[in-house]
Each structure stands twice: as structure tokens, then as C-alpha cells.
Amino acid sequence: MNQLIHGKRLTEWLRMYPLLEKMISTEEVFWLNPNYTKFTNMVEKLPFDEGDMLEAEQRLKRFAPFIATVFPETKNLKGIIESPLIGIENMQEELAAMFKQSIQGKLLLKCDSHLPIAGSIKARGGIYEVLKHAEELALEHGLVSIEDDYSVFASDKFRTFFSQYSITVGSTGNLGLSIGIISAKLGFRVNVHMSADARQWKKELLRSNGVNVIEHNSDYSYAVEMGRKEAEKDPNNYFIDDENSPHLFMGYAVAAFRLKKQLEEKKIVVDKDHPLFVYLPCGVGGAPGGIAFGLKLLFQDDVHCFFAEPTHSPCMLLGMMTRLHDRVSVQDFGIDNKTEADGLAVGRPSKFVGKTMEKLVSGIYTINDHYLFILLKRMKDVEGISLEPSALAGVYGPAQLVAEGKPYMERHGLTMKNATHICWATGGSLVPKEEMEAYYQKAVNF
């Protein structure tokens, strides 16, 4: 590779960022963020505050009667879309045995893999942004006031009104599912541009919900760009921008309020002596970025967030490490962006998320597909929980932190003894049984 990459030869890049050599060879790496900053030194410069999160939470509460009406599976939670937080002691023992190291503290799984409606973490941001847009249209046209019972959004009158409008998004799969399902339920015309790595069952599920699926023989960034271009042609076509949307981001951030309550219910303390470590699978960055941002607002320096990426798609790591953000892609360095973790198969990171989180995220590690499948099988065997490959990236985190994170622990005076580790499971419950069985069988052969 003798050509210039962003004005520099490869040898110069490798001299500046030695970790790049392993990344280019698609070997696993563990990166500690040198720009990580104490929260009190950052808070004045942040683009959102707790009030913004609260506003998003209140909007979701207003829509709860509508959600409960049109999605019966949410009735027991009164229309609040939330996932369980569960202990996975057996998996903790498995990780310790697999990697021959003690993992101290409490290991929990945040089961966004089983979120109602969309069966993935994308149910948070995707559904929130669609509801925000629907509310704005309804308020603008005098169809509703914020004091009303929002179950009226389930009426034919509202469906007819929203049928004049379109919603468009580009996706590797899960975001498209969440946006397609909720938009169609409201009555919007929906267009989902899918990248080549999107699973066939996700396309079929969308079509069965009346969504227009446009397939592209290219990657995620191309699908997003095509969606953006299509939406620009029609003033009534609203584009949901997975790469740059503050509304998606705030929808994800609401998870922090919900998690804080769940931790309190479990009597789990989070403070300097009881640190919270959170491991978040990362594609373009919106979901992990929003959740980590919300957690930092609530827990400040007592929470430590790590992003997890496939070895073949380390786009957020590349963008943050070089501080080029969306100006650099993994393909610029000859990394192929091909991974079984379809939700994480992103070559170029979000500039918005990268810049917002560049001093808040503790670090980023990569995982090869081989371990994704092994962990998928172990999780099913010892906990009885089925997850899609992308969702296992977070489960690798505690083992990686123990193996590679000693400098971080020492620098911040942390101990694992009283720690809580949360692995964020991002998708799985909507995966067809035969697909999940195929994942499992693939792992058997490793």
C-alpha cells in the first residue's frame, strides 16, 4: 500500500498509531482512549443535558397509551418499551474458564435483544424518532395537544393523515426493522434502503408489514446515502439519519434513566468504590453513543463505557483514534468491512457521535467473528439465551478489560472486587428459529 492515505503514507500512519498494524491485519485490539476526560471538566461543553433526556422520556410516556393499544405485547408494561436486566452468573464462570482469568464483580446482561416490537436496541432510538416526528406533525396540524390521550394516534383518522407522508432510512437491518414497523403502524409510507449484508428474513419481515424495501449490492454507508438522496426529492419525505441524528441519540439516551431504576431495584450501588462497566456493541455509533452519553450524565466518573466492534469493521475506533471521525473509513486502510455481525458491519463512523463521545468513552476493543459464535453457543448452553452474533460483542468486554485494561484501572484507582459489569445485548429475539439454529451449528464447528 504505497499510495497516500489522507495525505500520509502508510508507514507514517503506523508510526503515529502503532495499533493500526494489528487493525489492518484484522487482529483483535484493545484501545484505551487517551482523550478520556473527567466528567466535571466536560459537562459545560456537552451538546445535551439531563433536561433533554427528560424531555425524550416524557414524550415516550405520552405515547405509551398508543404503544399499548397497537402492540399488545407491551400491555403488561403499559406501553413502555423496556428490556430486563438479568444476572448471568453461569456465563461469568464460562468467560473465566474460557480466558483463564478471574472476572470479579457482578456480571449482568441488559436484554435489549428482547425489547418489544423490534427485538433489538434499535427499538429505542428508531421508534423514538418516528414518534417525535409524528407528534410534531400532529401538533402542527392541530390534531392533538400534549395533554391528550395519545391512544388517538391508533385511529383511522390519524392513519389517513400520516399516509400523506413518507419516512425513509438506510440500514443494515435492525434500525430498518424498528422504523419500518412503527412507521407502518402509524400509517406512514415507509422506505428502507438495505445494505448487501442485511439478512433476508429482516427484509421479508419488513415487507410483511407493508414497508417498501430497496436492496443495494453495497455497504451500509451507500444504503444511507441512497436513502438520503431519495428523501431530498420530496418535502413530505422525512429522512432518519442514522449517521447524524440527535433525535435517535436522545431516544437511546433514555435507556440510562431506565437502567438507573433497574439497578436501584436490584440494590446495586454505583460509586467510586462500586464502579459500573458497560460494554456496548458499536456499528455507526448512534445506539452505543446515546446510551453511553446518558449513562455519563447520570453516573459521571463512576461509569466506564467501552465500545465493541468486529475486527473487520473497526470504524469508530479508527475514527476516534485518528480523530478524523467520518472522514476516514476502514476501507481506506484495506480493511474489508465483512463480518457475520451484520448490525456492526459499518465502514465509516458517525461524526456526530464520534465528536460527542471522544472524551467520554473509556475505550474500544475489537472481537473476531470466531469468538462471536463461540460466545453465542455458550450463552445459549449455559443461560438459555439466544442472541444474534452482533449482540455477543459486548459479552467479550469483561474478559478483555481484565486481560488488557490494567493501566486504565490503575490510572483511575479502580478495583474489580465490587464492580458491576453490564454487557448490552443488542438483538436476537426476532431472529427466526432456523436462522438461530444455523448460527448455533456454525459455532459447534469451531
C-alpha positions as CSV (number, residue, x, y, z in Angstrom):
1,M,0.0,0.0,0.0
2,N,2.2,2.8,-1.3
3,Q,-0.4,5.3,-2.2
4,L,-1.2,8.2,0.1
5,I,-4.0,7.7,2.7
6,H,-5.4,11.1,3.7
7,G,-2.1,12.8,2.7
8,K,0.2,10.3,4.5
9,R,2.0,7.2,3.6
10,L,1.0,4.0,5.5
11,T,4.4,3.9,7.2
12,E,3.7,7.4,8.7
13,W,0.2,6.3,9.9
14,L,1.8,3.2,11.5
15,R,4.4,5.4,13.2
16,M,1.7,7.7,14.6
17,Y,-0.7,4.9,15.6
18,P,1.1,1.6,16.1
19,L,-2.2,-0.2,16.9
20,L,-3.1,0.3,13.2
21,E,-0.9,-2.6,12.2
22,K,-3.0,-5.1,14.1
23,M,-6.2,-3.4,12.9
24,I,-5.2,-3.7,9.3
25,S,-4.3,-7.4,9.9
26,T,-7.8,-7.8,11.4
27,E,-6.3,-8.9,14.7
28,E,-8.1,-8.1,18.0
29,V,-7.0,-4.9,19.7
30,F,-7.9,-3.1,23.0
31,W,-7.6,0.7,22.8
32,L,-7.7,2.9,25.8
33,N,-8.9,6.4,24.9
34,P,-6.1,8.9,25.6
35,N,-8.6,11.8,25.3
36,Y,-10.8,10.4,28.1
37,T,-11.6,13.3,30.5
38,K,-13.1,13.7,33.9
39,F,-16.8,14.4,33.6
40,T,-16.7,17.7,35.5
41,N,-14.2,19.1,33.0
42,M,-16.6,18.2,30.2
43,V,-20.1,18.9,31.3
44,E,-20.2,22.5,30.2
45,K,-19.2,21.6,26.7
46,L,-21.8,18.8,26.1
47,P,-24.5,19.3,23.4
48,F,-27.3,17.9,25.6
49,D,-28.1,17.8,29.3
50,E,-30.4,15.8,31.6
51,G,-33.3,18.1,30.7
52,D,-33.1,16.9,27.1
53,M,-33.2,13.3,28.2
54,L,-36.1,14.0,30.4
55,E,-38.0,15.6,27.5
56,A,-37.4,12.5,25.4
57,E,-38.6,10.3,28.3
58,Q,-41.8,12.4,28.7
59,R,-42.5,12.0,25.0
60,L,-42.2,8.3,25.3
61,K,-44.6,8.3,28.3
62,R,-47.1,10.4,26.3
63,F,-47.1,7.8,23.5
64,A,-47.4,4.8,25.9
65,P,-51.2,4.5,25.6
66,F,-50.8,4.4,21.8
67,I,-48.0,1.7,22.0
68,A,-50.1,-0.4,24.4
69,T,-53.1,-0.2,22.0
70,V,-51.3,-1.2,18.8
71,F,-48.7,-3.6,20.3
72,P,-50.5,-5.9,22.7
73,E,-47.1,-7.4,23.8
74,T,-46.4,-4.1,25.6
75,K,-49.6,-4.0,27.7
76,N,-48.0,-5.5,30.8
77,L,-45.5,-2.6,30.8
78,K,-48.3,-0.2,30.0
79,G,-46.8,0.8,26.6
80,I,-43.3,1.4,27.9
81,I,-40.7,-0.3,25.7
82,E,-38.1,-1.6,28.1
83,S,-35.9,-4.7,28.5
84,P,-34.9,-6.8,31.5
85,L,-31.6,-6.6,33.3
86,I,-30.6,-10.1,34.4
87,G,-27.7,-11.8,36.2
88,I,-25.6,-14.2,34.1
89,E,-23.5,-15.9,36.7
90,N,-23.1,-19.1,34.6
91,M,-21.8,-17.0,31.7
92,Q,-19.4,-15.3,34.1
93,E,-18.0,-18.7,35.0
94,E,-17.8,-19.6,31.3
95,L,-15.8,-16.5,30.5
96,A,-13.4,-17.1,33.4
97,A,-12.8,-20.6,32.2
98,M,-12.5,-19.7,28.5
99,F,-10.0,-17.0,29.1
100,K,-8.4,-18.5,32.2
101,Q,-8.8,-15.4,34.4
102,S,-10.9,-14.4,37.3
103,I,-13.7,-11.9,36.5
104,Q,-14.6,-10.2,39.8
105,G,-17.8,-8.3,40.5
106,K,-21.3,-8.9,39.2
107,L,-22.0,-9.7,35.6
108,L,-25.4,-8.6,34.1
109,L,-27.0,-8.8,30.7
110,K,-29.1,-5.8,29.5
111,C,-31.6,-7.7,27.2
112,D,-32.3,-5.1,24.5
113,S,-32.2,-8.3,22.4
114,H,-35.7,-8.8,23.7
115,L,-37.1,-5.3,23.5
116,P,-40.8,-5.4,22.5
117,I,-41.8,-4.6,18.9
118,A,-38.4,-4.6,17.1
119,G,-36.4,-7.2,19.2
120,S,-33.3,-5.0,19.2
121,I,-31.6,-2.0,20.7
122,K,-32.9,0.0,17.7
123,A,-36.4,-0.1,19.2
124,R,-35.1,2.7,21.4
125,G,-33.8,5.4,19.0
126,G,-35.7,4.3,15.9
127,I,-39.1,4.2,17.4
128,Y,-38.5,7.4,19.4
129,E,-37.6,9.5,16.4
130,V,-40.6,8.3,14.4
131,L,-42.9,9.1,17.4
132,K,-41.3,12.6,17.7
133,H,-41.9,13.3,14.0
134,A,-45.5,12.0,14.2
135,E,-46.1,14.2,17.3
136,E,-44.7,17.3,15.6
137,L,-46.9,16.8,12.5
138,A,-50.0,16.2,14.6
139,L,-49.4,19.3,16.8
140,E,-48.6,21.4,13.7
141,H,-51.9,20.4,12.1
142,G,-54.0,20.8,15.3
143,L,-54.8,17.1,15.5
144,V,-53.7,16.7,19.1
145,S,-52.4,18.6,22.2
146,I,-49.8,17.2,24.5
147,E,-52.4,16.9,27.3
148,D,-54.5,14.4,25.1
149,D,-54.6,10.7,25.5
150,Y,-52.3,9.6,22.7
151,S,-54.2,6.4,22.0
152,V,-55.9,8.6,19.4
153,F,-52.8,8.0,17.2
154,A,-54.2,4.5,16.7
155,S,-57.3,5.8,15.0
156,D,-58.1,5.6,11.3
157,K,-58.2,9.5,11.2
158,F,-54.6,9.6,12.2
159,R,-53.5,6.8,9.9
160,T,-55.2,8.6,7.0
161,F,-53.4,11.8,7.9
162,F,-50.0,10.2,8.1
163,S,-50.5,8.3,4.8
164,Q,-49.7,11.7,3.1
165,Y,-46.2,11.5,4.5
166,S,-43.2,9.2,4.0
167,I,-40.3,8.1,6.2
168,T,-37.0,6.9,4.7
169,V,-34.0,5.3,6.3
170,G,-30.8,3.4,5.3
171,S,-30.0,0.3,7.5
172,T,-28.1,-2.9,7.8
173,G,-31.3,-4.4,9.3
174,N,-32.3,-3.7,12.9
175,L,-32.8,0.1,12.6
176,G,-34.8,-0.5,9.4
177,L,-37.0,-3.0,11.3
178,S,-37.8,-0.7,14.2
179,I,-38.5,2.3,12.0
180,G,-40.4,0.3,9.4
181,I,-42.7,-1.5,12.0
182,I,-43.6,1.6,14.0
183,S,-44.0,3.9,10.9
184,A,-46.3,1.5,9.1
185,K,-48.4,1.1,12.3
186,L,-48.9,4.9,12.4
187,G,-49.9,4.9,8.7
188,F,-46.7,6.5,7.2
189,R,-45.4,5.2,3.8
190,V,-42.0,3.7,4.6
191,N,-38.9,3.2,2.5
192,V,-36.0,1.2,4.0
193,H,-32.8,1.1,2.0
194,M,-30.9,-2.1,3.0
195,S,-27.2,-2.8,2.6
196,A,-25.9,-6.0,1.0
197,D,-25.2,-7.6,4.4
198,A,-28.8,-7.2,5.6
199,R,-30.4,-10.6,6.4
200,Q,-33.1,-11.8,4.1
201,W,-35.6,-12.5,7.0
202,K,-35.4,-8.9,8.0
203,K,-36.3,-7.7,4.5
204,E,-39.2,-10.2,4.4
205,L,-40.5,-9.2,7.9
206,L,-40.5,-5.5,6.8
207,R,-42.3,-6.3,3.5
208,S,-44.9,-8.3,5.5
209,N,-45.6,-5.1,7.5
210,G,-46.2,-3.1,4.3
211,V,-42.7,-1.5,4.1
212,N,-41.0,-0.7,0.8
213,V,-37.6,-2.4,1.0
214,I,-34.9,-1.2,-1.5
215,E,-32.0,-3.6,-1.7
216,H,-28.5,-2.4,-2.5
217,N,-25.5,-4.5,-3.5
218,S,-23.2,-2.3,-1.5
219,D,-22.4,-1.5,2.2
220,Y,-24.2,0.5,4.9
221,S,-22.9,3.9,4.0
222,Y,-24.1,3.6,0.4
223,A,-27.6,2.5,1.6
224,V,-27.8,5.6,3.9
225,E,-26.7,7.9,1.1
226,M,-29.3,6.4,-1.3
227,G,-32.0,6.9,1.3
228,R,-30.9,10.5,1.9
229,K,-31.0,11.3,-1.8
230,E,-34.4,9.8,-2.2
231,A,-35.9,11.8,0.7
232,E,-34.4,15.1,-0.6
233,K,-36.7,14.8,-3.7
234,D,-40.0,15.1,-1.6
235,P,-40.7,17.7,1.1
236,N,-43.2,15.2,2.7
237,N,-40.5,12.5,3.0
238,Y,-38.7,12.5,6.3
239,F,-35.2,11.0,6.4
240,I,-34.0,9.4,9.6
241,D,-30.2,9.8,9.5
242,D,-28.5,7.0,11.4
243,E,-25.2,8.7,11.0
244,N,-26.1,12.2,12.4
245,S,-29.4,12.2,14.1
246,P,-29.6,13.9,17.5
247,H,-33.2,12.5,17.9
248,L,-32.1,8.9,17.5
249,F,-29.3,9.7,20.0
250,M,-31.7,11.1,22.6
251,G,-34.0,8.1,22.2
252,Y,-31.1,5.8,23.1
253,A,-30.0,8.1,26.0
254,V,-33.4,7.5,27.8
255,A,-32.1,4.0,28.5
256,A,-29.9,5.5,31.2
257,F,-32.9,6.6,33.3
258,R,-34.4,3.1,32.9
259,L,-31.2,1.3,33.8
260,K,-30.6,3.5,36.9
261,K,-34.0,2.5,38.2
262,Q,-33.3,-1.2,37.5
263,L,-30.0,-1.0,39.3
264,E,-31.7,0.6,42.3
265,E,-34.4,-2.1,42.3
266,K,-31.6,-4.7,42.5
267,K,-29.9,-2.6,45.3
268,I,-26.8,-2.3,43.2
269,V,-24.7,0.7,44.2
270,V,-22.7,2.7,41.7
271,D,-20.0,5.0,43.1
272,K,-16.2,5.3,43.1
273,D,-15.8,2.1,45.2
274,H,-18.5,0.3,43.2
275,P,-17.7,1.1,39.6
276,L,-20.0,0.4,36.7
277,F,-18.5,-1.0,33.5
278,V,-20.7,-1.1,30.4
279,Y,-19.8,-2.9,27.2
280,L,-21.7,-1.7,24.1
281,P,-21.6,-3.3,20.5
282,C,-20.9,-0.5,18.0
283,G,-21.7,-0.1,14.3
284,V,-22.0,3.5,13.1
285,G,-22.2,4.6,16.8
286,G,-25.7,6.0,17.4
287,A,-27.0,3.4,19.8
288,P,-23.9,2.9,22.0
289,G,-23.1,6.6,21.8
290,G,-26.5,7.6,23.0
291,I,-26.7,5.1,25.8
292,A,-23.2,5.8,27.0
293,F,-23.9,9.6,26.9
294,G,-27.0,9.1,29.0
295,L,-25.1,6.9,31.5
296,K,-22.3,9.5,31.8
297,L,-24.8,12.2,32.5
298,L,-26.3,10.2,35.4
299,F,-23.3,8.4,36.8
300,Q,-20.4,10.7,35.7
301,D,-17.0,9.3,36.5
302,D,-18.4,6.2,38.2
303,V,-19.4,4.6,34.9
304,H,-16.9,3.4,32.4
305,C,-18.2,2.7,28.8
306,F,-16.4,0.6,26.3
307,F,-17.5,0.1,22.7
308,A,-17.1,-3.3,20.9
309,E,-16.5,-3.7,17.2
310,P,-15.8,-6.6,14.8
311,T,-12.1,-6.9,13.8
312,H,-13.2,-6.4,10.1
313,S,-15.3,-3.2,10.8
314,P,-13.4,-1.1,13.5
315,C,-14.8,2.2,12.1
316,M,-15.4,4.0,15.4
317,L,-12.0,3.0,16.7
318,L,-10.4,4.2,13.6
319,G,-12.3,7.5,13.6
320,M,-11.7,8.2,17.3
321,M,-8.1,7.1,17.3
322,T,-7.1,9.3,14.3
323,R,-9.7,12.0,15.3
324,L,-10.7,12.0,11.6
325,H,-14.1,10.6,12.5
326,D,-16.3,10.3,9.4
327,R,-13.5,11.5,7.1
328,V,-11.9,8.1,7.4
329,S,-13.2,4.6,6.6
330,V,-11.9,1.1,7.3
331,Q,-11.7,0.6,3.5
332,D,-9.1,3.4,3.3
333,F,-6.7,1.1,5.1
334,G,-7.7,-2.0,3.2
335,I,-9.9,-3.5,5.9
336,D,-12.8,-5.2,4.1
337,N,-15.8,-4.5,6.4
338,K,-17.0,-8.0,6.0
339,T,-18.4,-9.6,9.2
340,E,-21.1,-12.0,10.3
341,A,-22.1,-9.3,12.8
342,D,-24.3,-7.6,10.2
343,G,-25.6,-4.9,12.6
344,L,-22.0,-3.8,13.2
345,A,-20.8,-4.0,9.5
346,V,-20.1,-0.3,9.1
347,G,-17.1,1.1,7.4
348,R,-17.4,4.8,8.3
349,P,-18.4,6.1,11.8
350,S,-20.8,8.9,12.7
351,K,-19.0,12.2,13.0
352,F,-21.7,13.4,15.4
353,V,-21.3,10.5,17.8
354,G,-17.5,10.4,17.5
355,K,-17.1,14.1,18.3
356,T,-19.7,14.0,21.1
357,M,-18.2,10.9,22.7
358,E,-14.5,11.4,22.0
359,K,-13.7,12.4,25.6
360,L,-16.4,10.3,27.3
361,V,-15.8,6.8,26.1
362,S,-13.2,4.9,28.1
363,G,-12.0,2.7,25.3
364,I,-12.8,0.4,22.3
365,Y,-12.0,-3.2,21.7
366,T,-12.4,-5.5,18.7
367,I,-13.6,-9.1,18.5
368,N,-13.2,-11.6,15.7
369,D,-16.2,-13.4,14.3
370,H,-14.9,-16.7,15.7
371,Y,-15.4,-15.6,19.3
372,L,-18.8,-14.1,18.5
373,F,-20.0,-17.5,17.5
374,I,-18.3,-19.3,20.4
375,L,-19.9,-16.9,22.8
376,L,-23.3,-17.2,21.1
377,K,-23.2,-21.0,21.7
378,R,-22.0,-20.7,25.3
379,M,-24.7,-18.1,26.1
380,K,-27.4,-20.5,24.7
381,D,-25.9,-23.5,26.5
382,V,-25.4,-22.1,30.0
383,E,-28.0,-19.3,30.2
384,G,-30.6,-20.5,27.7
385,I,-30.5,-17.0,25.9
386,S,-30.4,-16.8,22.1
387,L,-28.7,-13.7,20.7
388,E,-27.6,-12.7,17.2
389,P,-23.9,-12.6,16.6
390,S,-23.6,-8.8,16.9
391,A,-25.0,-8.9,20.4
392,L,-22.2,-11.1,21.7
393,A,-19.6,-8.4,21.1
394,G,-20.5,-6.8,24.5
395,V,-20.2,-10.1,26.3
396,Y,-16.5,-10.2,25.4
397,G,-15.8,-7.0,27.3
398,P,-15.2,-8.1,30.9
399,A,-12.6,-10.7,29.8
400,Q,-10.9,-8.1,27.6
401,L,-10.9,-5.5,30.4
402,V,-9.3,-8.0,32.8
403,A,-6.7,-9.0,30.2
404,E,-5.8,-5.6,28.8
405,G,-7.3,-2.9,31.0
406,K,-4.9,-2.9,33.9
407,P,-3.4,0.5,33.0
408,Y,-6.9,2.0,33.0
409,M,-7.8,0.5,36.3
410,E,-4.6,1.8,37.9
411,R,-4.9,5.3,36.4
412,H,-8.4,5.7,37.8
413,G,-7.8,3.9,41.1
414,L,-10.4,1.3,40.4
415,T,-10.9,-2.2,41.7
416,M,-13.0,-5.0,40.2
417,K,-14.0,-6.5,43.6
418,N,-17.2,-4.5,43.9
419,A,-17.7,-3.8,40.2
420,T,-20.8,-4.3,38.2
421,H,-20.4,-5.3,34.5
422,I,-23.2,-4.8,32.1
423,C,-23.0,-6.4,28.7
424,W,-25.5,-4.8,26.4
425,A,-27.3,-7.5,24.2
426,T,-28.4,-5.6,21.1
427,G,-30.5,-8.1,19.1
428,G,-31.9,-11.6,18.8
429,S,-35.5,-12.2,19.8
430,L,-36.9,-11.7,16.3
431,V,-34.4,-14.0,14.6
432,P,-36.2,-17.0,13.0
433,K,-35.6,-20.3,14.8
434,E,-33.9,-21.8,11.7
435,E,-31.5,-18.8,11.4
436,M,-30.7,-19.0,15.1
437,E,-30.1,-22.8,14.8
438,A,-27.8,-22.1,11.8
439,Y,-25.8,-19.7,14.0
440,Y,-25.5,-22.3,16.7
441,Q,-24.4,-25.0,14.4
442,K,-21.8,-22.8,12.9
443,A,-20.4,-22.3,16.4
444,V,-20.4,-26.1,17.0
445,N,-17.9,-26.4,14.2
446,F,-15.4,-24.1,15.7
